[in-house]
Amino acid sequence: MIGAILAGGYGKRLKPITDEIPKVLVEIKSNYTIMDRQILDFKYLGIKDVYVLSGHLGEKIEERYGDNHENMRFHYLKEEKPMGTLYSIRNLLETVRDEDIILRNGDTITDINFEHFRKFSQDSGFGMTMLVTRMKSPYGIVETNGDQVISFREKPVLDHYINSGLYYIKNSIKEMFFNDYNGKDVEITVFPEIAKKRLLGAYKGDSLWIGIDSEKELEQARSEYKGRVDTRFGYKKEIFENEKMRIREYLVKEDYSAEITTEDGNLMRILTGDGLINGSKKESYVPGSVLKIDSKITIKAQHTTKLELFSD
């Protein structure tokens, strides 16, 4: 299995930032780019080869990551002019013959459980799996009863799913990308054909997902990453600190473990999720639990867990 990143866009809606760097190198916090975040996902999956499908200012990506980065080998397939995602992926498939591919758009970040995504994809009968996420309305919703306004809902999550730009492509389906199509982008050429043959699966993610396509979305990502450090199990984040109070937030993904110490506080409050403490079924936690930490404990999330650490 190899990892691949679509990184050839101009990023026009992020100008003037993207006048000097490609969108994948836009920072979501100091010295931490969108692509840095994506590379960590590949690293934690054990991927050893990453293919960058670049274009606009692609040499900047090569300067930053070189041939080896984070113990992974980097390969660059650069277009001299934009040819569309279908051409980029065909170029990749002609280079990588026999392996499954995790392919992602270069302008997204997500906290999904990648191990679950991989397992779901590999175990399914689908030739390709797409991460889909619930659509958030770009507008506030006005609810009415006849002519009367009843209430307002500010940009709610809708009961519709959108393509999140993350795909698992099995080797068995690659030939479909070389059929004759009238168009340059896979979303309107290959993907509908794969779906028509009932070979396209949907992995429904309910974790954080941000597509960074505008200044507004970039600010949302930077706000999320204020005080945040990504880890193998999820993340650690400083959410509040002053002279009297210090609060740290942890996210521990399902089936992952995290060691909690008194360094960030001696009290732990569970916000969501459940799991085991120190591997014991007798010592478990549920939402609302507040637990004392004397030195250190290990929690294993049976369902994705969000918790806060603070001191009494």
Order of alpha helices (4+ residues) and beta strands (2+ residues): beta-beta-beta-alpha-beta-alpha-beta-beta-alpha-beta-beta-alpha-beta-beta-beta-beta-alpha-beta-beta-alpha-beta-beta-beta-beta-beta-beta-beta-beta
